[in-house]
Structure formats: structure tokens, C-alpha cells
Amino acid sequence: MENTYQYFKRDLSWLSFNYRVLLEAEDDTLPVYERIKFLSIYSSNLEEFYEIRVAEHRAVIMRKNYADESAEEAEETLAAITREVNRQQREYYRVFSEMILPELNRQHIYLYPNERSEPFHEAFVREYFNEEVFPFLAPVMIQAGDIRTFIRDRRLYLVIRMRKRRKRPDDAAGERPPYSYALMKIPYSKVPRFIELPPRDGKYYIMFVDDIIRANLPSVFPGYEIDSCYSIKISRDADIYIGDESRGNLVENIRKNVQRRKIGALSRFMYDRAMPDDFLAFLCDAFGIRTDDLVQGGRYHNLQDLSKLPNPVGDRLEWHPPVPMRVPFLDEMGSVFKAVKRRDVLLHFPYESFDYLIRFLMEAAFDPKVDEIKITQYRVAENSAVINTLISAARNGKRVTVFVELKARFDEENNMRTAERMEQAGIRIIYSIPGLKVHAKVAVILRKDASDGSKRRDFAYLSTGNFNEKTAKIYSDMALLTSNAEIITDINKVFAVLEGRLREPTFRHLLVARFNMVPELTRMIQREIEHARAGRKGRIVLKMNGLHDTRMIDELYRASEAGVEIDLIVRGICCLVPDQPYSARIRVTRIVDMFLEHARIWYFYNDGQEDVYLTSADWMKRNLSRRIETAFPILDPDIKREIIDILRIQLSDNVKACRLDDRLRNQFKWDDNPRKVRSQLEIYNYLRNRKERR
């Protein structure tokens, strides 16, 4: 029988998620600078989308990338992307101009919307330009059909159209000189994007550096009459195509490919929609831009820079996250090892302090009974406290092994620098596995439990998020500290795979992608189907960042058809289509709030036994097929109940949660219930009260 199941297109689903981010900027219950932050996040997300996803479709069309789609399908997808992005861009600039700017004005902050400043600021603008900006400008004249001028990605440029001034006033009746065109990069590394002007009468004024330049163009081009000026920017293919990773030096291959990002193929040419058609046509001719590369924008681009907008008023216009809580049990025990010997400990970031991971590693670094530390590294913070602690351990004579994933997109250079620094300290570094990414977030401490070495008590840390103290302040993740010997046996097998010592492992508790993860997930879904068919309760709750793998989506469709009730909490891409006959029992919730939802949780009712897993894996093809991922069971009943309660809180969110419908629309789950549940604040309060009861 032919499969009649349907799936959303991955990229359109992602655009739906990014639009949900934009909706946060419309929320007038948030402080204005928090709303501005979401405008910045939206722009940053879209930049990366064009650098990676759109670039992949372009490569298919140019026959440079033979993916799962045809050139015709790629063209169709790009056309749909362009339509949706243009729609969202119009909404973006509406929010910015009609909601954010007026709100700033109400707070006595005036962001000039163009180059025409108030008369009392004209002298300052002119002087600032002459002293701080002009020395760094390097305009280039451009000609039609001349594509020698190279435009850098992620840079902001002004394009200027002008005419030479007539030499004599009586030449007015003669033929007008032709237009000349110039390209000028805004010197973003030399001057800030936003310039604070002198305040006046209790009002604060800010100006885009773009507009300070526009206001002074006549002094940049003496002898010319300025006709018009618009901003442009481009995005380039930023993905890395290494080819045969098993050949040559992988580190050098990646380093060379990172450098090639700067000259990658064009994936987007963004322009001001107010630009006249003939001006745009000239630019397309001059730079070899195709019409399907064009994306409409507004007057200002690179608005991810809004995250740097000065706040001259103070804290009341910003959101301040709750202070991360301490964990009384760990503090009272003094030693993390001593506490974890007694029972498993679950940490919730950023609700609780990331300091406990640092303490865990630091204790291992100085404990004479610790023999060895093994850890995976995917994305770490610059000047990472985690890495500094591992270096301390190595210098204290511990054997330290770090598996470094060099192919973590946009973190390749930082990971290479960090790996070289660790190697210099005597840490054993194992680099990427050819053809695979290692996305698991695990660490193991191998420790003698008696002075004569006759007993062992090892410790492990397993997490849904990275070993990164910076992102741990804004990503919501969960991490388990355990000394369970069976779990640690499985973790040691994972490291044996990474070290090349074990090819066909068997795992008792962990689910590991490429080995037993997909079969076990399929088995657990089938078990719920069997319960439902037997008249018992079938129930699944899955929380993840992305759902794309059609094999697993089909399993969920079949479970719904069999009567299993399914709730999905999916922050980003979701290719499963709800509200269909075969998905009638599947509900999709999306939560976007102050923290980035990042934890992955799998819950299966199992006729009341309630199996719960935490994991680093999304249900994307890449995670389940081309990565090493781990999912770990929660065995402690109290911790299991805590996680189930958190899932319940998130599903009851009627403030920040949206329901995804069959047209990819974000429908807020607002209701008439007088009790408003904003799940992230509710979780913080839940954890705080739980600690007080203990």
C-alpha cells in the first residue's frame, strides 16, 4: 500500500520557528530591550540559514552537491523560501518601525530613523564623522559588467549613485552627466554600529553609523551630486565540504576549508526595498547577481547588531534572568564525589549553577585517587573554565583524554585552538571520526575507592547540552551526575568506540546512535502501540529541538493511528504534520521564551512503569544516522518524577507556548484559565520549592 503520510518541508518549518522568535519582539509585556534582543536573534538565525541551508539548495542547482533533492525540487524550495522570507522581512521592519521605535521614544530614547538629525546635533555628527569614521572609509567606483570588486559576507555596504557636478552654472541646459556608482564598506571593526549623541532636555539620542556616513557623503565624494544611497549585504555558502575525511590531515583540511568560507558561493543578496528598479538592475549586472538571489530588506541590514544598542536609561528597560540556584544537597555534602556516591543528582541549567560541573572536574583534578578523566568536546566557551580545569588535571599527573569534534559548525577554529592548547598541556586529544560527528555530551572520572586500589568507584556526567559555561546561562539543559556502575560501563564502551578500540559494542542502558538508538526507540513506540491496541493507556511525550527523520515520524503516525496519545515539544524544525487523520492524536507545542529550550527528553508511559530518557539527540537524520549521540535512562524515582513534572508544566504553558497547526502557523495556547503558566518561570519556582521541601 502506498504511503500517504505527509511531511512539512524542513526549511519552511525552520522559517516558522524563526517567525515565532520574531513574535517575541511584538510582546509588549516584555521590556523593550528584551524585545530588541529577539529582533537581533531573528536576524542572526536568518543569516546562518542562508549561509547553510539556502547555500545547500544553490549547490544542488549548480550541480555541486548531489543531495536528496533534484535541481527542480531545489528551485521550488528556494522560491518558497524567498516568498516566506520576504513576508517575514516586511513584518520584521513593521515591528521595528511601528512598535520598537515608538516604545523607545516613550522611554525618552530616540534612535534616528534616517540621516537627518536635529539641528542641535548636526555639528556633533559632522565632527564625529570627520574624526572617527572618515579615516577608515575606502569607497570603490563600480562599473556595469565589472565583477572584479569582491563583496565580503556578513559585512554591511553602502551603494551610492551620483552625478558629476556641472562645471559652470550656465551648463544647466546641457545634457546631464551619466550616473556614477560607488561601493563603500562600513568600517564595522573600527567604529560601533550605534553612536550615542549628546543628550538634551532629558532625552537620549542614538544614530546608526550608516546614517552618519550618509549625512556626510558630499565630503566623501567632492565634485559629485549625491542622487541616492542604499545599504546592501550578501550571505555566502559557509558550509564546509571536506570530501574524503580519511585522507590527509583532517585538522589542516578543516583549517583550509574554514578560510574558504570567506569566498563561498553567493546565497543571498539583500537590498533596501526602497531602491529603484534601475539601480537594483545595475547592481545585479555589476556583481553578477541573479534575480533568485535577491531578498528584500529595509533601510538597515545586519540587524543582529541590535544586541549592541546602547541603553542610556538603565536596567528597568532590560530583562534580568533569575539568579541560578544552589543545590543544597551538593553544598551540604561538600564533596561532589561524596554526594554522588549516595545518590544520582540531576542539574538544571540555567535554573541551577553551572559551577557544579566545574567543581566536579576540579575535584577530579586534585583527588589522588583519580586515575583518568575522559570527556567529549563539541562546543566550549572561549577561555573555558572547563578546559582550564582539564589542563590543571593533566598538570597534576592525571591521564586526561578529550575527544574534540572539529566539525562543530562555526566553532571549528575555536575547537582547533582549544585542542592545541590542551595538547601542549599533555592532554591526549582524539580528533573527529571520518564521516561522523560526535555530539554526545559525556564525561567519566575513573577513580579508586580504596587507598590500595582494591575497589573502584567511578563517576560520570551525562548532559543534554555542551560543556560550555557561557551557553549554560541562556540554554535550558539537564545533566545527570551518577556513579551507577552499569551506566559507566556503557560510557566506557562509548569512549572505546571513539578511541577505535571497539567496533560493535552492546549497551545495557545507554541508547547510542548508529548502534542501538533507533531500534530501541522503535521498540518503545511499538510497545505503546501494543498497549493501546489492548485497551490500555498508550502515551508518549517527546521534547527535542528538531524532528525531521521520516522513519521516526512514520512510527509516530502509526502510533497515533493505533490510539497512542502523543505530545511533542519541538522548539525548531518539525516536519510532522499535525491535524491529519493519521496524526489526530499528536499535538505539537513550541515554546520560545527567555531561555533557549535545549533539553531533549523522551517519555514512554509503558503501562505505568514510565520510562524517561535524557539525550543529546534530536530526531534529525543527521543525529540518528551520522552522529554519535547518547540517550541515558533516568533510574532514580525522585529524579524521574521531577522530569515528568517539568514536562507537565511545559505542556500546561498558556503564556509562551504555541501550538503548531497543519499550515505551520504558531497558534498561541492562550486560554481563559485565570492561572497563567509561563513554564520557564514556573519551572524555576518548582525547583526552588522542591529544594525547600527537601
Secondary structure as the mmCIF struct_conf table of DSSP 4:
data_model
#
loop_
_struct_conf.conf_type_id
_struct_conf.id
_struct_conf.beg_label_comp_id
_struct_conf.beg_label_asym_id
_struct_conf.beg_label_seq_id
_struct_conf.end_label_comp_id
_struct_conf.end_label_asym_id
_struct_conf.end_label_seq_id
STRN STRN1 TYR A 7 TYR A 7
HELX_RH_AL_P HELX_RH_AL_P1 ARG A 10 ALA A 25
TURN_TY1_P TURN_TY1_P1 GLU A 26 GLU A 26
TURN_TY1_P TURN_TY1_P2 ASP A 28 THR A 29
BEND BEND1 LEU A 30 LEU A 30
HELX_RH_AL_P HELX_RH_AL_P2 VAL A 32 PHE A 49
HELX_RH_PI_P HELX_RH_PI_P1 TYR A 50 VAL A 54
HELX_RH_AL_P HELX_RH_AL_P3 ALA A 55 ILE A 61
TURN_TY1_P TURN_TY1_P3 MET A 62 ARG A 63
BEND BEND2 LYS A 64 LYS A 64
BEND BEND3 ASP A 68 GLU A 69
HELX_RH_AL_P HELX_RH_AL_P4 ALA A 71 VAL A 95
HELX_RH_PI_P HELX_RH_PI_P2 PHE A 96 ILE A 100
HELX_RH_AL_P HELX_RH_AL_P5 LEU A 101 ARG A 106
TURN_TY1_P TURN_TY1_P4 GLN A 107 HIS A 108
STRN STRN2 ILE A 109 LEU A 111
BEND BEND4 PRO A 113 GLU A 115
HELX_RH_3T_P HELX_RH_3T_P1 PRO A 119 HIS A 121
HELX_RH_AL_P HELX_RH_AL_P6 GLU A 122 TYR A 128
HELX_RH_PI_P HELX_RH_PI_P3 PHE A 129 VAL A 133
HELX_RH_3T_P HELX_RH_3T_P2 PHE A 134 PHE A 136
STRN STRN3 VAL A 140 ILE A 142
TURN_TY1_P TURN_TY1_P5 ALA A 144 GLY A 145
BEND BEND5 THR A 149 THR A 149
HELX_LH_PP_P HELX_LH_PP_P1 PHE A 150 ARG A 152
TURN_TY1_P TURN_TY1_P6 ASP A 153 ARG A 154
STRN STRN4 TYR A 157 LYS A 164
HELX_LH_PP_P HELX_LH_PP_P2 ARG A 165 ARG A 166
BEND BEND6 LYS A 167 ARG A 168
HELX_RH_3T_P HELX_RH_3T_P3 PRO A 169 ALA A 173
BEND BEND7 GLY A 174 GLY A 174
HELX_LH_PP_P HELX_LH_PP_P3 GLU A 175 TYR A 179
STRN STRN5 SER A 180 LYS A 185
TURN_TY1_P TURN_TY1_P7 TYR A 188 LYS A 190
BEND BEND8 VAL A 191 VAL A 191
BEND BEND9 ARG A 193 ARG A 193
STRN STRN6 PHE A 194 ARG A 200
TURN_TY1_P TURN_TY1_P8 ASP A 201 GLY A 202
STRN STRN7 LYS A 203 PHE A 208
HELX_RH_AL_P HELX_RH_AL_P7 VAL A 209 ALA A 215
TURN_TY1_P TURN_TY1_P9 ASN A 216 ASN A 216
HELX_RH_AL_P HELX_RH_AL_P8 LEU A 217 VAL A 220
BEND BEND10 PHE A 221 PHE A 221
TURN_TY1_P TURN_TY1_P10 PRO A 222 GLY A 223
STRN STRN8 TYR A 224 ARG A 236
TURN_TY1_P TURN_TY1_P11 GLU A 245 SER A 246
BEND BEND11 ARG A 247 GLY A 248
HELX_RH_AL_P HELX_RH_AL_P9 LEU A 250 ARG A 260
HELX_RH_3T_P HELX_RH_3T_P4 ARG A 261 ILE A 263
HELX_LH_PP_P HELX_LH_PP_P4 GLY A 264 ALA A 265
STRN STRN9 LEU A 266 ASP A 272
TURN_TY1_P TURN_TY1_P12 ARG A 273 ALA A 274
BEND BEND12 MET A 275 MET A 275
HELX_RH_AL_P HELX_RH_AL_P10 ASP A 277 PHE A 287
TURN_TY1_P TURN_TY1_P13 GLY A 288 GLY A 288
HELX_RH_3T_P HELX_RH_3T_P5 THR A 291 ASP A 293
STRN STRN10 LEU A 294 GLY A 297
BEND BEND13 ARG A 299 ARG A 299
HELX_RH_3T_P HELX_RH_3T_P6 LEU A 303 LYS A 308
BEND BEND14 PRO A 312 VAL A 313
HELX_RH_3T_P HELX_RH_3T_P7 ASP A 315 LEU A 317
BEND BEND15 GLU A 318 GLU A 318
HELX_LH_PP_P HELX_LH_PP_P5 PRO A 321 PRO A 324
STRN STRN11 MET A 325 MET A 325
HELX_LH_PP_P HELX_LH_PP_P6 ARG A 326 ARG A 326
HELX_RH_AL_P HELX_RH_AL_P11 PRO A 328 MET A 333
BEND BEND16 GLY A 334 GLY A 334
HELX_RH_AL_P HELX_RH_AL_P12 VAL A 336 ARG A 342
BEND BEND17 ARG A 343 ARG A 343
STRN STRN12 VAL A 345 PHE A 349
TURN_TY1_P TURN_TY1_P14 PRO A 350 TYR A 351
STRN STRN13 GLU A 352 GLU A 352
TURN_TY1_P TURN_TY1_P15 PHE A 354 PHE A 354
HELX_RH_AL_P HELX_RH_AL_P13 ASP A 355 PHE A 366
TURN_TY1_P TURN_TY1_P16 PRO A 368 LYS A 369
STRN STRN14 VAL A 370 GLN A 377
BEND BEND18 TYR A 378 ARG A 379
TURN_TY1_P TURN_TY1_P17 GLU A 382 ASN A 383
HELX_RH_AL_P HELX_RH_AL_P14 ALA A 385 ARG A 395
TURN_TY1_P TURN_TY1_P18 ASN A 396 GLY A 397
STRN STRN15 ARG A 399 VAL A 404
TURN_TY1_P TURN_TY1_P19 LEU A 406 LYS A 407
BEND BEND19 ALA A 408 ALA A 408
TURN_TY1_P TURN_TY1_P20 ARG A 409 PHE A 410
HELX_RH_AL_P HELX_RH_AL_P15 GLU A 412 GLN A 424
TURN_TY1_P TURN_TY1_P21 ALA A 425 GLY A 426
STRN STRN16 ARG A 428 ILE A 430
HELX_LH_PP_P HELX_LH_PP_P7 SER A 432 ILE A 433
TURN_TY1_P TURN_TY1_P22 PRO A 434 GLY A 435
STRN STRN17 LYS A 437 VAL A 438
STRN STRN18 VAL A 442 ARG A 447
STRN STRN19 LYS A 448 LYS A 448
BEND BEND20 ASP A 449 ALA A 450
TURN_TY1_P TURN_TY1_P23 SER A 451 ASP A 452
BEND BEND21 GLY A 453 SER A 454
STRN STRN20 ARG A 456 ARG A 456
STRN STRN21 PHE A 459 SER A 463
BEND BEND22 THR A 464 GLY A 465
BEND BEND23 PHE A 467 PHE A 467
TURN_TY1_P TURN_TY1_P24 GLU A 469 LYS A 470
HELX_RH_3T_P HELX_RH_3T_P8 THR A 471 LYS A 473
TURN_TY1_P TURN_TY1_P25 ILE A 474 ILE A 474
STRN STRN22 TYR A 475 THR A 482
HELX_RH_AL_P HELX_RH_AL_P16 ALA A 485 LEU A 498
TURN_TY1_P TURN_TY1_P26 GLU A 499 GLY A 500
BEND BEND24 ARG A 501 ARG A 501
BEND BEND25 ARG A 503 GLU A 504
BEND BEND26 ARG A 508 HIS A 509
STRN STRN23 LEU A 511 VAL A 512
TURN_TY1_P TURN_TY1_P27 ALA A 513 ASN A 516
HELX_RH_AL_P HELX_RH_AL_P17 MET A 517 ARG A 533
TURN_TY1_P TURN_TY1_P28 ALA A 534 GLY A 535
BEND BEND27 ARG A 536 ARG A 536
STRN STRN24 ARG A 539 MET A 544
BEND BEND28 ASN A 545 ASN A 545
STRN STRN25 LEU A 547 LEU A 547
HELX_RH_AL_P HELX_RH_AL_P18 THR A 550 ALA A 562
TURN_TY1_P TURN_TY1_P29 GLY A 563 GLY A 563
STRN STRN26 GLU A 565 VAL A 570
BEND BEND29 ARG A 571 GLY A 572
STRN STRN27 CYS A 574 CYS A 574
STRN STRN28 LEU A 576 LEU A 576
BEND BEND30 ASP A 579 GLN A 580
HELX_RH_3T_P HELX_RH_3T_P9 PRO A 581 SER A 583
TURN_TY1_P TURN_TY1_P30 ALA A 584 ARG A 585
STRN STRN29 ILE A 586 ILE A 591
BEND BEND31 ASP A 593 PHE A 595
STRN STRN30 LEU A 596 GLU A 597
STRN STRN31 ARG A 600 PHE A 604
HELX_RH_3T_P HELX_RH_3T_P10 ASN A 606 GLY A 608
TURN_TY1_P TURN_TY1_P31 GLN A 609 GLN A 609
STRN STRN32 ASP A 611 THR A 615
BEND BEND32 SER A 616 SER A 616
STRN STRN33 TRP A 619 TRP A 619
BEND BEND33 MET A 620 MET A 620
HELX_RH_AL_P HELX_RH_AL_P19 LYS A 621 SER A 625
BEND BEND34 ARG A 626 ARG A 626
STRN STRN34 ARG A 627 ILE A 628
STRN STRN35 THR A 630 PRO A 633
HELX_RH_AL_P HELX_RH_AL_P20 PRO A 637 LEU A 651
TURN_TY1_P TURN_TY1_P32 SER A 652 SER A 652
BEND BEND35 VAL A 655 LYS A 656
STRN STRN36 ALA A 657 LEU A 660
TURN_TY1_P TURN_TY1_P33 ASP A 662 ARG A 663
BEND BEND36 LEU A 664 LEU A 664
STRN STRN37 ASN A 666 PHE A 668
BEND BEND37 ASP A 672 ASP A 672
BEND BEND38 PRO A 674 ARG A 675
HELX_RH_AL_P HELX_RH_AL_P21 SER A 679 ARG A 693
#
